[in-house]
Amino acid sequence: MKELAKYADYVFVLSFLGLVLAAYGAFTGSDLWLASSQWLMISIGMVVYATYIKMKATAK
């Protein structure tokens, strides 16, 4: 189950990358593949999924 916790950390980092892309699109006005609000929704979904994985890895 330790590998699940490590996977959750990777998903959290990817969600932070989505947040950076959302901020870039919002402040520059230039979207990368998706609109800023869509990057934000992806980032939120990934944080929720990372939290779920982390809880599943620590629960018995």
PQR file of N, CA, C, O and H, with PARSE charges and radii, in Angstrom:
ATOM      1  N   MET A   1       0.800  -1.197   0.000 -0.4000 1.5000
ATOM      2  CA  MET A   1       0.000   0.000   0.000 -0.0000 2.0000
ATOM      3  C   MET A   1       0.849   1.270   0.000  0.5500 1.7000
ATOM      4  O   MET A   1       0.335   2.354  -0.278 -0.5500 1.4000
ATOM      5  N   LYS A   2       2.116   1.153   0.302 -0.4000 1.5000
ATOM      6  CA  LYS A   2       2.990   2.322   0.301 -0.0000 2.0000
ATOM      7  C   LYS A   2       3.105   2.925  -1.097  0.5500 1.7000
ATOM      8  O   LYS A   2       3.243   4.141  -1.234 -0.5500 1.4000
ATOM      9  H   LYS A   2       2.534   0.273   0.529  0.4000 1.0000
ATOM     10  N   GLU A   3       3.050   2.090  -2.139 -0.4000 1.5000
ATOM     11  CA  GLU A   3       3.168   2.618  -3.494 -0.0000 2.0000
ATOM     12  C   GLU A   3       1.953   3.479  -3.862  0.5500 1.7000
ATOM     13  O   GLU A   3       2.068   4.378  -4.694 -0.5500 1.4000
ATOM     14  H   GLU A   3       2.937   1.102  -2.028  0.4000 1.0000
ATOM     15  N   LEU A   4       0.805   3.217  -3.259 -0.4000 1.5000
ATOM     16  CA  LEU A   4      -0.364   4.062  -3.500 -0.0000 2.0000
ATOM     17  C   LEU A   4      -0.147   5.463  -2.939  0.5500 1.7000
ATOM     18  O   LEU A   4      -0.552   6.445  -3.562 -0.5500 1.4000
ATOM     19  H   LEU A   4       0.711   2.486  -2.583  0.4000 1.0000
ATOM     20  N   ALA A   5       0.476   5.569  -1.789 -0.4000 1.5000
ATOM     21  CA  ALA A   5       0.743   6.881  -1.204 -0.0000 2.0000
ATOM     22  C   ALA A   5       1.721   7.666  -2.080  0.5500 1.7000
ATOM     23  O   ALA A   5       1.584   8.880  -2.232 -0.5500 1.4000
ATOM     24  H   ALA A   5       0.805   4.772  -1.283  0.4000 1.0000
ATOM     25  N   LYS A   6       2.690   6.984  -2.645 -0.4000 1.5000
ATOM     26  CA  LYS A   6       3.638   7.638  -3.539 -0.0000 2.0000
ATOM     27  C   LYS A   6       2.936   8.097  -4.818  0.5500 1.7000
ATOM     28  O   LYS A   6       3.233   9.173  -5.338 -0.5500 1.4000
ATOM     29  H   LYS A   6       2.801   5.998  -2.522  0.4000 1.0000
ATOM     30  N   TYR A   7       2.014   7.293  -5.320 -0.4000 1.5000
ATOM     31  CA  TYR A   7       1.228   7.648  -6.494 -0.0000 2.0000
ATOM     32  C   TYR A   7       0.369   8.882  -6.218  0.5500 1.7000
ATOM     33  O   TYR A   7       0.193   9.729  -7.094 -0.5500 1.4000
ATOM     34  H   TYR A   7       1.772   6.419  -4.898  0.4000 1.0000
ATOM     35  N   ALA A   8      -0.156   8.978  -5.017 -0.4000 1.5000
ATOM     36  CA  ALA A   8      -0.957  10.141  -4.637 -0.0000 2.0000
ATOM     37  C   ALA A   8      -0.112  11.414  -4.662  0.5500 1.7000
ATOM     38  O   ALA A   8      -0.604  12.476  -5.042 -0.5500 1.4000
ATOM     39  H   ALA A   8      -0.014   8.290  -4.306  0.4000 1.0000
ATOM     40  N   ASP A   9       1.140  11.313  -4.263 -0.4000 1.5000
ATOM     41  CA  ASP A   9       2.023  12.478  -4.310 -0.0000 2.0000
ATOM     42  C   ASP A   9       2.254  12.934  -5.747  0.5500 1.7000
ATOM     43  O   ASP A   9       2.283  14.135  -6.017 -0.5500 1.4000
ATOM     44  H   ASP A   9       1.539  10.450  -3.954  0.4000 1.0000
ATOM     45  N   TYR A  10       2.420  11.990  -6.670 -0.4000 1.5000
ATOM     46  CA  TYR A  10       2.595  12.330  -8.081 -0.0000 2.0000
ATOM     47  C   TYR A  10       1.346  13.009  -8.644  0.5500 1.7000
ATOM     48  O   TYR A  10       1.454  13.978  -9.396 -0.5500 1.4000
ATOM     49  H   TYR A  10       2.397  11.014  -6.451  0.4000 1.0000
ATOM     50  N   VAL A  11       0.184  12.515  -8.290 -0.4000 1.5000
ATOM     51  CA  VAL A  11      -1.069  13.113  -8.768 -0.0000 2.0000
ATOM     52  C   VAL A  11      -1.214  14.523  -8.206  0.5500 1.7000
ATOM     53  O   VAL A  11      -1.689  15.419  -8.904 -0.5500 1.4000
ATOM     54  H   VAL A  11       0.096  11.728  -7.679  0.4000 1.0000
ATOM     55  N   PHE A  12      -0.812  14.730  -6.955 -0.4000 1.5000
ATOM     56  CA  PHE A  12      -0.877  16.060  -6.370 -0.0000 2.0000
ATOM     57  C   PHE A  12       0.042  17.034  -7.104  0.5500 1.7000
ATOM     58  O   PHE A  12      -0.334  18.184  -7.331 -0.5500 1.4000
ATOM     59  H   PHE A  12      -0.426  14.002  -6.388  0.4000 1.0000
ATOM     60  N   VAL A  13       1.234  16.591  -7.476 -0.4000 1.5000
ATOM     61  CA  VAL A  13       2.158  17.446  -8.223 -0.0000 2.0000
ATOM     62  C   VAL A  13       1.575  17.777  -9.597  0.5500 1.7000
ATOM     63  O   VAL A  13       1.696  18.911 -10.061 -0.5500 1.4000
ATOM     64  H   VAL A  13       1.539  15.657  -7.292  0.4000 1.0000
ATOM     65  N   LEU A  14       0.954  16.814 -10.241 -0.4000 1.5000
ATOM     66  CA  LEU A  14       0.319  17.077 -11.525 -0.0000 2.0000
ATOM     67  C   LEU A  14      -0.841  18.062 -11.388  0.5500 1.7000
ATOM     68  O   LEU A  14      -1.082  18.867 -12.287 -0.5500 1.4000
ATOM     69  H   LEU A  14       0.855  15.893  -9.864  0.4000 1.0000
ATOM     70  N   SER A  15      -1.551  18.000 -10.276 -0.4000 1.5000
ATOM     71  CA  SER A  15      -2.627  18.955 -10.068 -0.0000 2.0000
ATOM     72  C   SER A  15      -2.063  20.365  -9.888  0.5500 1.7000
ATOM     73  O   SER A  15      -2.677  21.340 -10.321 -0.5500 1.4000
ATOM     74  H   SER A  15      -1.355  17.346  -9.546  0.4000 1.0000
ATOM     75  N   PHE A  16      -0.906  20.472  -9.256 -0.4000 1.5000
ATOM     76  CA  PHE A  16      -0.260  21.771  -9.118 -0.0000 2.0000
ATOM     77  C   PHE A  16       0.147  22.307 -10.487  0.5500 1.7000
ATOM     78  O   PHE A  16       0.058  23.510 -10.733 -0.5500 1.4000
ATOM     79  H   PHE A  16      -0.407  19.679  -8.905  0.4000 1.0000
ATOM     80  N   LEU A  17       0.592  21.427 -11.373 -0.4000 1.5000
ATOM     81  CA  LEU A  17       0.924  21.829 -12.731 -0.0000 2.0000
ATOM     82  C   LEU A  17      -0.318  22.369 -13.449  0.5500 1.7000
ATOM     83  O   LEU A  17      -0.231  23.356 -14.180 -0.5500 1.4000
ATOM     84  H   LEU A  17       0.664  20.450 -11.173  0.4000 1.0000
ATOM     85  N   GLY A  18      -1.458  21.734 -13.246 -0.4000 1.5000
ATOM     86  CA  GLY A  18      -2.697  22.240 -13.814 -0.0000 2.0000
ATOM     87  C   GLY A  18      -3.058  23.608 -13.275  0.5500 1.7000
ATOM     88  O   GLY A  18      -3.577  24.451 -14.006 -0.5500 1.4000
ATOM     89  H   GLY A  18      -1.529  20.932 -12.652  0.4000 1.0000
ATOM     90  N   LEU A  19      -2.789  23.831 -12.014 -0.4000 1.5000
ATOM     91  CA  LEU A  19      -3.037  25.132 -11.409 -0.0000 2.0000
ATOM     92  C   LEU A  19      -2.122  26.204 -12.010  0.5500 1.7000
ATOM     93  O   LEU A  19      -2.549  27.336 -12.235 -0.5500 1.4000
ATOM     94  H   LEU A  19      -2.368  23.146 -11.419  0.4000 1.0000
ATOM     95  N   VAL A  20      -0.886  25.844 -12.264 -0.4000 1.5000
ATOM     96  CA  VAL A  20       0.052  26.778 -12.888 -0.0000 2.0000
ATOM     97  C   VAL A  20      -0.415  27.125 -14.302  0.5500 1.7000
ATOM     98  O   VAL A  20      -0.356  28.285 -14.709 -0.5500 1.4000
ATOM     99  H   VAL A  20      -0.540  24.924 -12.082  0.4000 1.0000
ATOM    100  N   LEU A  21      -0.878  26.128 -15.046 -0.4000 1.5000
ATOM    101  CA  LEU A  21      -1.383  26.391 -16.390 -0.0000 2.0000
ATOM    102  C   LEU A  21      -2.635  27.270 -16.362  0.5500 1.7000
ATOM    103  O   LEU A  21      -2.827  28.105 -17.245 -0.5500 1.4000
ATOM    104  H   LEU A  21      -0.926  25.186 -14.715  0.4000 1.0000
ATOM    105  N   ALA A  22      -3.474  27.084 -15.362 -0.4000 1.5000
ATOM    106  CA  ALA A  22      -4.661  27.931 -15.217 -0.0000 2.0000
ATOM    107  C   ALA A  22      -4.259  29.373 -14.915  0.5500 1.7000
ATOM    108  O   ALA A  22      -4.835  30.308 -15.473 -0.5500 1.4000
ATOM    109  H   ALA A  22      -3.317  26.405 -14.645  0.4000 1.0000
ATOM    110  N   ALA A  23      -3.291  29.555 -14.049 -0.4000 1.5000
ATOM    111  CA  ALA A  23      -2.833  30.910 -13.716 -0.0000 2.0000
ATOM    112  C   ALA A  23      -2.166  31.570 -14.920  0.5500 1.7000
ATOM    113  O   ALA A  23      -2.350  32.762 -15.165 -0.5500 1.4000
ATOM    114  H   ALA A  23      -2.823  28.796 -13.596  0.4000 1.0000
ATOM    115  N   TYR A  24      -1.401  30.800 -15.659 -0.4000 1.5000
ATOM    116  CA  TYR A  24      -0.755  31.337 -16.861 -0.0000 2.0000
ATOM    117  C   TYR A  24      -1.798  31.829 -17.862  0.5500 1.7000
ATOM    118  O   TYR A  24      -1.673  32.926 -18.406 -0.5500 1.4000
ATOM    119  H   TYR A  24      -1.251  29.832 -15.460  0.4000 1.0000
ATOM    120  N   GLY A  25      -2.809  31.030 -18.099 -0.4000 1.5000
ATOM    121  CA  GLY A  25      -3.850  31.425 -19.036 -0.0000 2.0000
ATOM    122  C   GLY A  25      -4.654  32.605 -18.551  0.5500 1.7000
ATOM    123  O   GLY A  25      -5.076  33.441 -19.351 -0.5500 1.4000
ATOM    124  H   GLY A  25      -2.911  30.138 -17.657  0.4000 1.0000
ATOM    125  N   ALA A  26      -4.876  32.688 -17.243 -0.4000 1.5000
ATOM    126  CA  ALA A  26      -5.669  33.785 -16.691 -0.0000 2.0000
ATOM    127  C   ALA A  26      -4.921  35.119 -16.758  0.5500 1.7000
ATOM    128  O   ALA A  26      -5.524  36.152 -17.048 -0.5500 1.4000
ATOM    129  H   ALA A  26      -4.533  32.009 -16.593  0.4000 1.0000
ATOM    130  N   PHE A  27      -3.634  35.105 -16.495 -0.4000 1.5000
ATOM    131  CA  PHE A  27      -2.894  36.358 -16.419 -0.0000 2.0000
ATOM    132  C   PHE A  27      -2.299  36.802 -17.750  0.5500 1.7000
ATOM    133  O   PHE A  27      -2.043  37.991 -17.942 -0.5500 1.4000
ATOM    134  H   PHE A  27      -3.143  34.266 -16.259  0.4000 1.0000
ATOM    135  N   THR A  28      -2.076  35.873 -18.668 -0.4000 1.5000
ATOM    136  CA  THR A  28      -1.518  36.268 -19.959 -0.0000 2.0000
ATOM    137  C   THR A  28      -2.581  36.394 -21.032  0.5500 1.7000
ATOM    138  O   THR A  28      -2.360  37.056 -22.046 -0.5500 1.4000
ATOM    139  H   THR A  28      -2.284  34.908 -18.513  0.4000 1.0000
ATOM    140  N   GLY A  29      -3.729  35.772 -20.827 -0.4000 1.5000
ATOM    141  CA  GLY A  29      -4.780  35.807 -21.834 -0.0000 2.0000
ATOM    142  C   GLY A  29      -4.548  34.829 -22.965  0.5500 1.7000
ATOM    143  O   GLY A  29      -5.299  34.814 -23.941 -0.5500 1.4000
ATOM    144  H   GLY A  29      -3.908  35.234 -20.003  0.4000 1.0000
ATOM    145  N   SER A  30      -3.519  34.017 -22.844 -0.4000 1.5000
ATOM    146  CA  SER A  30      -3.191  33.024 -23.862 -0.0000 2.0000
ATOM    147  C   SER A  30      -3.392  31.636 -23.274  0.5500 1.7000
ATOM    148  O   SER A  30      -2.683  31.241 -22.349 -0.5500 1.4000
ATOM    149  H   SER A  30      -2.909  34.029 -22.051  0.4000 1.0000
ATOM    150  N   ASP A  31      -4.355  30.895 -23.807 -0.4000 1.5000
ATOM    151  CA  ASP A  31      -4.668  29.571 -23.272 -0.0000 2.0000
ATOM    152  C   ASP A  31      -3.797  28.502 -23.915  0.5500 1.7000
ATOM    153  O   ASP A  31      -3.482  28.569 -25.103 -0.5500 1.4000
ATOM    154  H   ASP A  31      -4.932  31.215 -24.559  0.4000 1.0000
ATOM    155  N   LEU A  32      -3.419  27.526 -23.122 -0.4000 1.5000
ATOM    156  CA  LEU A  32      -2.675  26.375 -23.624 -0.0000 2.0000
ATOM    157  C   LEU A  32      -3.602  25.169 -23.652  0.5500 1.7000
ATOM    158  O   LEU A  32      -3.891  24.591 -22.604 -0.5500 1.4000
ATOM    159  H   LEU A  32      -3.676  27.471 -22.157  0.4000 1.0000
ATOM    160  N   TRP A  33      -4.061  24.789 -24.801 -0.4000 1.5000
ATOM    161  CA  TRP A  33      -4.938  23.649 -25.072 -0.0000 2.0000
ATOM    162  C   TRP A  33      -6.332  23.795 -24.480  0.5500 1.7000
ATOM    163  O   TRP A  33      -7.315  23.497 -25.159 -0.5500 1.4000
ATOM    164  H   TRP A  33      -3.827  25.259 -25.652  0.4000 1.0000
ATOM    165  N   LEU A  34      -6.442  24.234 -23.262 -0.4000 1.5000
ATOM    166  CA  LEU A  34      -7.735  24.389 -22.593 -0.0000 2.0000
ATOM    167  C   LEU A  34      -7.832  25.790 -21.991  0.5500 1.7000
ATOM    168  O   LEU A  34      -6.826  26.471 -21.791 -0.5500 1.4000
ATOM    169  H   LEU A  34      -5.644  24.476 -22.711  0.4000 1.0000
ATOM    170  N   ALA A  35      -9.050  26.196 -21.713 -0.4000 1.5000
ATOM    171  CA  ALA A  35      -9.256  27.486 -21.056 -0.0000 2.0000
ATOM    172  C   ALA A  35      -8.815  27.397 -19.589  0.5500 1.7000
ATOM    173  O   ALA A  35      -8.679  26.304 -19.039 -0.5500 1.4000
ATOM    174  H   ALA A  35      -9.867  25.643 -21.875  0.4000 1.0000
ATOM    175  N   SER A  36      -8.600  28.528 -18.983 -0.4000 1.5000
ATOM    176  CA  SER A  36      -8.120  28.575 -17.600 -0.0000 2.0000
ATOM    177  C   SER A  36      -9.088  27.899 -16.637  0.5500 1.7000
ATOM    178  O   SER A  36      -8.666  27.200 -15.716 -0.5500 1.4000
ATOM    179  H   SER A  36      -8.711  29.415 -19.430  0.4000 1.0000
ATOM    180  N   SER A  37     -10.372  28.104 -16.846 -0.4000 1.5000
ATOM    181  CA  SER A  37     -11.357  27.490 -15.957 -0.0000 2.0000
ATOM    182  C   SER A  37     -11.346  25.966 -16.094  0.5500 1.7000
ATOM    183  O   SER A  37     -11.584  25.252 -15.120 -0.5500 1.4000
ATOM    184  H   SER A  37     -10.715  28.672 -17.595  0.4000 1.0000
ATOM    185  N   GLN A  38     -11.074  25.477 -17.287 -0.4000 1.5000
ATOM    186  CA  GLN A  38     -10.997  24.029 -17.483 -0.0000 2.0000
ATOM    187  C   GLN A  38      -9.763  23.442 -16.810  0.5500 1.7000
ATOM    188  O   GLN A  38      -9.828  22.357 -16.232 -0.5500 1.4000
ATOM    189  H   GLN A  38     -10.881  26.057 -18.079  0.4000 1.0000
ATOM    190  N   TRP A  39      -8.639  24.151 -16.880 -0.4000 1.5000
ATOM    191  CA  TRP A  39      -7.441  23.695 -16.163 -0.0000 2.0000
ATOM    192  C   TRP A  39      -7.688  23.675 -14.661  0.5500 1.7000
ATOM    193  O   TRP A  39      -7.221  22.782 -13.955 -0.5500 1.4000
ATOM    194  H   TRP A  39      -8.586  25.032 -17.349  0.4000 1.0000
ATOM    195  N   LEU A  40      -8.423  24.666 -14.185 -0.4000 1.5000
ATOM    196  CA  LEU A  40      -8.737  24.731 -12.760 -0.0000 2.0000
ATOM    197  C   LEU A  40      -9.610  23.550 -12.340  0.5500 1.7000
ATOM    198  O   LEU A  40      -9.388  22.963 -11.281 -0.5500 1.4000
ATOM    199  H   LEU A  40      -8.802  25.392 -14.759  0.4000 1.0000
ATOM    200  N   MET A  41     -10.591  23.200 -13.155 -0.4000 1.5000
ATOM    201  CA  MET A  41     -11.461  22.058 -12.847 -0.0000 2.0000
ATOM    202  C   MET A  41     -10.672  20.744 -12.856  0.5500 1.7000
ATOM    203  O   MET A  41     -10.902  19.881 -12.009 -0.5500 1.4000
ATOM    204  H   MET A  41     -10.771  23.676 -14.015  0.4000 1.0000
ATOM    205  N   ILE A  42      -9.760  20.590 -13.789 -0.4000 1.5000
ATOM    206  CA  ILE A  42      -8.912  19.398 -13.829 -0.0000 2.0000
ATOM    207  C   ILE A  42      -8.045  19.330 -12.581  0.5500 1.7000
ATOM    208  O   ILE A  42      -7.883  18.265 -11.985 -0.5500 1.4000
ATOM    209  H   ILE A  42      -9.573  21.291 -14.477  0.4000 1.0000
ATOM    210  N   SER A  43      -7.489  20.471 -12.191 -0.4000 1.5000
ATOM    211  CA  SER A  43      -6.644  20.526 -11.002 -0.0000 2.0000
ATOM    212  C   SER A  43      -7.426  20.150  -9.745  0.5500 1.7000
ATOM    213  O   SER A  43      -6.923  19.406  -8.903 -0.5500 1.4000
ATOM    214  H   SER A  43      -7.621  21.336 -12.675  0.4000 1.0000
ATOM    215  N   ILE A  44      -8.635  20.653  -9.614 -0.4000 1.5000
ATOM    216  CA  ILE A  44      -9.474  20.327  -8.456 -0.0000 2.0000
ATOM    217  C   ILE A  44      -9.796  18.836  -8.436  0.5500 1.7000
ATOM    218  O   ILE A  44      -9.725  18.191  -7.390 -0.5500 1.4000
ATOM    219  H   ILE A  44      -9.044  21.257 -10.298  0.4000 1.0000
ATOM    220  N   GLY A  45     -10.147  18.301  -9.589 -0.4000 1.5000
ATOM    221  CA  GLY A  45     -10.445  16.875  -9.666 -0.0000 2.0000
ATOM    222  C   GLY A  45      -9.251  16.008  -9.302  0.5500 1.7000
ATOM    223  O   GLY A  45      -9.411  14.967  -8.664 -0.5500 1.4000
ATOM    224  H   GLY A  45     -10.205  18.825 -10.439  0.4000 1.0000
ATOM    225  N   MET A  46      -8.062  16.424  -9.699 -0.4000 1.5000
ATOM    226  CA  MET A  46      -6.871  15.649  -9.382 -0.0000 2.0000
ATOM    227  C   MET A  46      -6.528  15.727  -7.900  0.5500 1.7000
ATOM    228  O   MET A  46      -6.046  14.748  -7.329 -0.5500 1.4000
ATOM    229  H   MET A  46      -7.932  17.270 -10.218  0.4000 1.0000
ATOM    230  N   VAL A  47      -6.768  16.869  -7.267 -0.4000 1.5000
ATOM    231  CA  VAL A  47      -6.532  16.977  -5.821 -0.0000 2.0000
ATOM    232  C   VAL A  47      -7.490  16.065  -5.063  0.5500 1.7000
ATOM    233  O   VAL A  47      -7.094  15.398  -4.107 -0.5500 1.4000
ATOM    234  H   VAL A  47      -7.160  17.664  -7.730  0.4000 1.0000
ATOM    235  N   VAL A  48      -8.745  16.037  -5.489 -0.4000 1.5000
ATOM    236  CA  VAL A  48      -9.721  15.158  -4.841 -0.0000 2.0000
ATOM    237  C   VAL A  48      -9.303  13.704  -5.012  0.5500 1.7000
ATOM    238  O   VAL A  48      -9.388  12.920  -4.068 -0.5500 1.4000
ATOM    239  H   VAL A  48      -9.067  16.579  -6.265  0.4000 1.0000
ATOM    240  N   TYR A  49      -8.852  13.338  -6.213 -0.4000 1.5000
ATOM    241  CA  TYR A  49      -8.417  11.962  -6.465 -0.0000 2.0000
ATOM    242  C   TYR A  49      -7.169  11.619  -5.651  0.5500 1.7000
ATOM    243  O   TYR A  49      -7.061  10.509  -5.129 -0.5500 1.4000
ATOM    244  H   TYR A  49      -8.783  13.975  -6.981  0.4000 1.0000
ATOM    245  N   ALA A  50      -6.229  12.554  -5.537 -0.4000 1.5000
ATOM    246  CA  ALA A  50      -5.022  12.312  -4.743 -0.0000 2.0000
ATOM    247  C   ALA A  50      -5.368  12.121  -3.269  0.5500 1.7000
ATOM    248  O   ALA A  50      -4.778  11.279  -2.591 -0.5500 1.4000
ATOM    249  H   ALA A  50      -6.317  13.455  -5.962  0.4000 1.0000
ATOM    250  N   THR A  51      -6.317  12.898  -2.781 -0.4000 1.5000
ATOM    251  CA  THR A  51      -6.759  12.742  -1.399 -0.0000 2.0000
ATOM    252  C   THR A  51      -7.409  11.389  -1.180  0.5500 1.7000
ATOM    253  O   THR A  51      -7.177  10.740  -0.160 -0.5500 1.4000
ATOM    254  H   THR A  51      -6.796  13.582  -3.332  0.4000 1.0000
ATOM    255  N   TYR A  52      -8.216  10.967  -2.128 -0.4000 1.5000
ATOM    256  CA  TYR A  52      -8.854   9.645  -2.053 -0.0000 2.0000
ATOM    257  C   TYR A  52      -7.803   8.533  -2.030  0.5500 1.7000
ATOM    258  O   TYR A  52      -7.904   7.599  -1.235 -0.5500 1.4000
ATOM    259  H   TYR A  52      -8.404  11.494  -2.957  0.4000 1.0000
ATOM    260  N   ILE A  53      -6.805   8.633  -2.892 -0.4000 1.5000
ATOM    261  CA  ILE A  53      -5.759   7.605  -2.933 -0.0000 2.0000
ATOM    262  C   ILE A  53      -4.987   7.578  -1.617  0.5500 1.7000
ATOM    263  O   ILE A  53      -4.688   6.506  -1.093 -0.5500 1.4000
ATOM    264  H   ILE A  53      -6.723   9.392  -3.538  0.4000 1.0000
ATOM    265  N   LYS A  54      -4.666   8.754  -1.085 -0.4000 1.5000
ATOM    266  CA  LYS A  54      -3.913   8.836   0.170 -0.0000 2.0000
ATOM    267  C   LYS A  54      -4.720   8.230   1.320  0.5500 1.7000
ATOM    268  O   LYS A  54      -4.164   7.529   2.166 -0.5500 1.4000
ATOM    269  H   LYS A  54      -4.910   9.625  -1.510  0.4000 1.0000
ATOM    270  N   MET A  55      -6.024   8.499   1.354 -0.4000 1.5000
ATOM    271  CA  MET A  55      -6.864   7.924   2.411 -0.0000 2.0000
ATOM    272  C   MET A  55      -6.975   6.407   2.261  0.5500 1.7000
ATOM    273  O   MET A  55      -6.969   5.678   3.253 -0.5500 1.4000
ATOM    274  H   MET A  55      -6.475   9.068   0.667  0.4000 1.0000
ATOM    275  N   LYS A  56      -7.074   5.944   1.034 -0.4000 1.5000
ATOM    276  CA  LYS A  56      -7.167   4.518   0.782 -0.0000 2.0000
ATOM    277  C   LYS A  56      -5.861   3.800   1.163  0.5500 1.7000
ATOM    278  O   LYS A  56      -5.887   2.664   1.634 -0.5500 1.4000
ATOM    279  H   LYS A  56      -7.079   6.536   0.229  0.4000 1.0000
ATOM    280  N   ALA A  57      -4.734   4.468   0.955 -0.4000 1.5000
ATOM    281  CA  ALA A  57      -3.444   3.863   1.273 -0.0000 2.0000
ATOM    282  C   ALA A  57      -3.217   3.774   2.778  0.5500 1.7000
ATOM    283  O   ALA A  57      -2.532   2.864   3.244 -0.5500 1.4000
ATOM    284  H   ALA A  57      -4.713   5.391   0.572  0.4000 1.0000
ATOM    285  N   THR A  58      -3.780   4.701   3.541 -0.4000 1.5000
ATOM    286  CA  THR A  58      -3.527   4.709   4.979 -0.0000 2.0000
ATOM    287  C   THR A  58      -4.612   3.964   5.766  0.5500 1.7000
ATOM    288  O   THR A  58      -4.403   3.646   6.936 -0.5500 1.4000
ATOM    289  H   THR A  58      -4.336   5.441   3.162  0.4000 1.0000
ATOM    290  N   ALA A  59      -5.753   3.683   5.155 -0.4000 1.5000
ATOM    291  CA  ALA A  59      -6.838   3.007   5.851 -0.0000 2.0000
ATOM    292  C   ALA A  59      -6.615   1.496   5.862  0.5500 1.7000
ATOM    293  O   ALA A  59      -6.021   0.937   4.940 -0.5500 1.4000
ATOM    294  H   ALA A  59      -5.922   3.942   4.204  0.4000 1.0000
ATOM    295  N   LYS A  60      -7.089   0.858   6.897 -0.4000 1.5000
ATOM    296  CA  LYS A  60      -7.016  -0.608   6.963 -0.0000 2.0000
ATOM    297  C   LYS A  60      -8.345  -1.162   7.332  0.5500 1.7000
ATOM    298  O   LYS A  60      -8.499  -2.378   7.441 -0.5500 1.4000
ATOM    299  H   LYS A  60      -7.572   1.312   7.646  0.4000 1.0000
TER
END
